[in-house]
Amino acid sequence: VPLWERYGNNPALDGVRVTGWPPDDDPIYKNPPYGDAFVVFMLLTGYGLKPTPQNMPTPPGPAGPDITMIAVILIIALVVIAVGIYYMKKK
């Protein structure tokens, strides 16, 4: 005898990671074309589910200097200095 019905393999507490779960009698839970379809549909269409504030993605910060470009410039400068020293000693 089933004591409760679980609609999908995606247990999530309302308010912990997401908010806005529709009530249990919402028609979106009925007749999914495959397992867990209602969650995929709700995530793709924005139907109800929203991330909680602590799980919102953080906006990217200001871009810092490109370390690779700085390293390349330093290597080129060192090569130019080494070549200059070589030619000065050669004369």
Buried (B, 14 or more C-beta within 10 A) or exposed (E): EEEEEEBBEEEEEEEEEBBBBBEEEEEBBEEBEEEEBBBBBBEEEEEBBEEEEEEEEEEEEEEEEEEEEEEEEEEEEEEEEEEEEEEEEEE
